[in-house]
Amino acid sequence: MNRTSTWLHRWIYSLAAGFMFAAAALRSVLVFQDSPLLGKIAILLAIWPLMFIGNVLLARKLPWLSALLLGAEILLILDLLLITRADFLAFLFAIPSMQAMQQYTKREGWILVGLTTLLTFLTLQKLFGIFYATGIAVVFFGGSVFLITYIGATRRARLVQEQQQALVSELEQANRQLESYSQQLQHLAAGRERQRLARELHDSVTQTIFSMTLTTQSAVLLLEKDRRKVAAQLDRLDQLAHSALAEMQTLISKLAPENTVGFVSALQNHLAERRRLDDLSASLDVEGSQPLGAAEEQSLLRIVQEALNNVVKHAGVTQAAIRLHLDGQPWLEIEDRGIGFDPEGARGGGRVGLVSMQERAAEIGWSLRVESSPGKGTRIRVQKDPRG
């Protein structure tokens, strides 16, 4: 039921009450036009519409005042019956019955109908006798049942409409929340993607470019001291440039190792490249043959790359050892005998390399532990979480 229908039903209810009151008032004038009671009857009839309108306006804002006005209407009608001894005024009891059905529960509305029917019977029985009062009370009850049934139907329709409107509002609110959550997820995904790309660039291309910078600086120094060695540095610079290009191509293709190569083969190829470019000799010891997931292989490869970058840049040695254990609970270790460092100090300094390795390990459900101290080398151990 739309708002127009609800508005129409309310007007029908108000018009029905108005016609009933107008009929009772007009008949009272005709019957008592020559009676001294007409003035008092007119005053009471003039008061009743004011109470009715006040009840309609205040029903939702002041329920207690509405109940008082409803009771006052019933007493006024009862007073009119006793003063005039006119049975037709008993039909005015139908109006507060309809009001009660509009404002209160169905049970309370029927209680009021029964009460007004009883008042009608008792009043008319005292004035006209039991048989006449019974007939009028039955007619009144039947009319009241018809009217309040209609009012009850319109009230249920209004309640259904209000529930539907509330449901529509809730759905609109839920839709706005879903849109907000979707935007938040998009921003979060974009942030994670930027973080991932920054990490990939740091772990691959950035390190190669750093090596190119060192090689360029060496070539500049050799121009003044020994020009014959400049050619070798330029060859190395060319190799590094090709390596950076290859790493960029790999990054563009999502930096995933080719399935046909295999994890161990990818490690061996990377170690060979580090020997050729950085003169870093890294041994690889593999135990077991338990396969790893593609995400695990990619992250472990990046952790090895970052660890070896740190060896070249900070350890002050040209040798490292890598141990890969693939039986039972897999683990990976990268160890060097270099100058070492303070892990806590490095974390506090916000070094991207260590943070990157820890994030990569956490993403695949592995734990990363760094063991190092000044002068005693460094060991990085990555181990699969048994609960993963």
N, C-alpha and C positions, 0 to 999 in steps of 0.2 A: 504494500500500500504506500503510495507516494504522499508527499506533503499536501497536495491539493485534495486528495481523498480524505485525509485526516482532518483538514480544515473544514471540509464539507460536512463530515459527520458531526463535528462539534457544533456547527451552525444548525444542523438538523435537530440536535439535542436541545440547543438553546431556543430554537423556534417552537419545538414541541412544548417545552416548559412555558414559553411566553403565551402560546395559544391557550394552554390549559388555564393559566392565570387570568388571561383576558376574558375567557368564557366565564370563569367563576366570578370575576369582578362585574362583568356586564349583567349577569343574572342577578347578582346581589343588588345592583342598582335598580333593576326592574322589579324585583320582589319587595325591596325595602324602601322604595322611593317616597312612600308616604309615612314611613316609620321613623320615630325619633332615634332609632339605632343606626340609621344610615351614616351619621357623622362619625360615630365610633368605628363602624365597619370600614368606612373610607380611610380612616387613619391607619387601622391595622393593615388594610390592603396596600396602603402606600408604603408602609414600613417593610412589608415582605419583599418587594423587588430590590430594595436597597440591600437587605441581607443576602438575597440570592446573588446579586452582582458582586458584593463583597466576598462572598464565598468562592465564586469563580476566580476572582482576581488573586485571592490570598491562599488558595488551596495548597499550592506548592511552596510558597514562601513561609507561611506561618500555619503549619498543620493544626496546632492547638487552637488557634483562633477560628480556623475553619470548622473544627468540631463544635466549638461553642455556637457559631452561627447556625450550624445545621440543627443543633438542639433547639435554638431559639426559633427557627422556622417551624419545627414540629409543635412547639408550645403555642406559637402564634396561631397555627391552623386549628389546634385543639381549642384555643380560646374563641376563635370565630365560630366553631361548631357549637360550643356551649352557649354563646351569646345569641346566635341567630337561630339555632335549632334547625338549620338548613342542611339536608343530607348531601346536596351537590358539592358543598365545600370539602367533603371528605376526600374527594378525588385530588385535592391539592397535595395529599400525602404522597402521591406518586412522584412528585418533583424531588423532595429530599431523598427518596429512595433511589432515584436515578443519580442524584449527586453522590450518594454514598457509593454506588457501583462505580462511578468515575474515579473516586478519590481513594477508596479503601479496597481491601481484599474482597474476593468473591464471597467468602463466608460472612464477612462483616456486612456486606450489602444485603445478603439474604436475611441476616438477623434483623436489620433495620426494616426490611419489608414485612417480616413477621410481626415486629413491634408496631408498626403503623397500622397493619391489618387488625391487630388486637385492639389498638386504640380506637380505630373506626368502629369496630363491633361494640366495644364497651360504651362508647359515647352514644351511638345510635340506639343501642339496646335500652339505654336509660331514657332516651327521648321517645322512641317509637316502638319499642318492644323487641323481643328476641328474634322473631321470624323476619321482620323487616330488616333488622340489623344484620342478620345472617346473610340475607340476599345481597344487600349492599356490600357487605364485607367480601363476599365471594366475587362479585363483579369487580370490586376494587383490586382484589388480589390477582385476578386474571389479567386485568389491564396492567398492573404493576409488573407481573411476570413478563408480559410481552415487551414492555418498555425496557426493563432492566436487562432482558436477554439481548436486545439490540445494542444497548449501551455496553454490555459486557463484551459483545463481539467486536465493537469498534475499539474498545479499550485493549483487547488482546491484539488487534491489528496494529494499534499504535505502539504497543510494547514490542511487537515483532519488528516494526519499522525502526524503533530506537535501537534494538539489538543489532539489526542489520547495519544501521549507520555507525554504531560503535565498532562492529566488526570491520567495516570498510575503513574506518579511521585507524584501527589496529593494523590492518593489512598495509595501508599506506605508510604508517610509521615503520612497520617491519621492512617494507620495500626500501624506504629511505636508509634504514640501518644497514640493509644488505648492500646497497649502493656504496655507503660509506665504508663498510668492511671490504668491499671489492676494491675500492680505490686504495685503501690501506695496504691490502695484499699486493696490489700492483706496485705501489711505492716500495714495499718491502722486497718484493722480487727484483725490482730494478736496482735497489741498493745492494742486494746480495750479488746480483750479476756484475755490478760495477766493482764490488769487492773482489769477486772471483777473477775478473779480468785484470784488476790491478795486481793481484797475487800472481797470476800467470805471467804477466809482463815482468814482474820482479824476478820470478824464478827462472825465466828463460831469456827473453830478449834483453832485458836490462843488464843481466850479468855479462852477456856477450858484448854489449856496447861498452860496458866498463872495461872489459879486456881490450877492446879496440882502442879505447882512450889511453890505456897504459902502453899499448904497442905504438901508438902515434907519438906519445911523449918520448918513448925510447928512440924512435926513429929521428926525432928532432935533435935529441942529444947526440946521437951518432953522427949527424951531419957535421958537427963541429970536431968530433974526436976521431971517428973511423968511418969514412964514407963507404968502405967496402962492405960493411955489415948492414947498411941501410936496406939493401935489396932484400935480405932475409926478413927484415922486419916488415917490409912492404908486402912480401909474400904471405907472411903471417896475418897481416891486416886484411889482405884479400880473402884468406881462408875464413877469418872471423866475419867478414861481411857476408860471405856466402852462408856461413852458419846462422847469422842473424836472419837472413832472408828465409832460410829453411824453417827456422823457429817461428817466424811470423806466419808462414804458410801453415805450419802445424797448428798455431793458435787460431787461425781463421777457420780451420777444419775441426774446431772444438778441442784441439789439443789431446785427442784420444790416440793412444798407440794403435797401430794397425793390428787387427786380429791375427793376420797371417804371420806377424813377427813374433809375438809371444813376449811375456814379461821378462824372462831371463835373457832372451836375445836382445830386447830393448835395453836392458841394463848393460849388457856386454858392449853394444854399439855405443852407448853413451860413454862408457869408461874408455873405449878406444879413442873417441873423439876428444876426451879430456887429456888423454896422453898426448895426442897430436897437437892440440891447441895450447895447453897449459903446462905440458911436461909433468903432468900429475900421474903417478903410477898407483893405480888402485886395484887391489886384488878382489876377486869375487868368489866366495865359498857358498855353495848352495847345498842344502840338505833336504831331502824329501821331494815329493812331487805333487802334493795336494794343490789343486787349482785354486786360484783366487778370483774374485769377481772383477769385472772390468773397472768399476769405480775404485776398487782397492789397488789394482795394478797401476792405474793412472796416478792416484795420490801418492803411492809409495815411490813411484818413479820421480815425481816432483820433489818429494822429501829428499831422495838421494841427490838430485841435482842441486838443491839448495845447500845440503850439507857439504857437498864437494866444492861448491862456490865459496863457502866459508873457509874451507881448508886452504884453497888457493889464496884467498884474500887476507886471512888472519892467522892461520896456524903457523906459517913460516916453515913448512915442510913440503916435500914433494911426493909423499907416500901416504896411502890410506888403505884401510881394509874394510870390506863390506861382507857381512855374513847374513845369509837369508835362510831361515828355518821354516820349512813348509809342512812339517808333520805335527799332528796334534794341534796345539795352540800356536799359530804362526807368529813369527817375530822377525824383525830386521834390525841390524846394527850397523852403524857407520862409525869407524874409530880412526883416530890419528894420534901421532905422538908429538904433536906440536906444542906451542907455548901455552895453550889452554886459556881459560878465562873464568870469570865469576858469573855463573848462570843467573843468580839473583840480580846482580848489577846490570846484566845485559837485558833482563826482562824489564827492570825499572827504567832503563834507557829507551824503551820502546822500539827495540830492533825488530824490523819488519820480518827478517828471515826466520827467527825463532817463532814469532807469532804465527807466521804463515805455516810453518811445519806443524805446529800444535793444532791449528784450525783444520788443516788437511787430515790429520790423524783423527780428530774428533768427528769429522764428517763421515768417515767410514766406520766408526765404532772402534777405533784403536786408541791406545794410550801412548803418549810420547814422554820419555824421560831423558833429561840431559845430565850427564855426569862429567864434570870438568872442574879443574882448579888451575890456577896459574902455575906453569912449569910442568904439568903432568898430563897434558893432552886432553882429548875430548872424546867421549863416547855418547852417541845418540842411539837410543833403543826405542823402537816402535813395536808394540805388541797388541795383538787382537784381543779385545775384551771378551772373556768367555761368556758373558751374558748377551753379547751382540748376535 
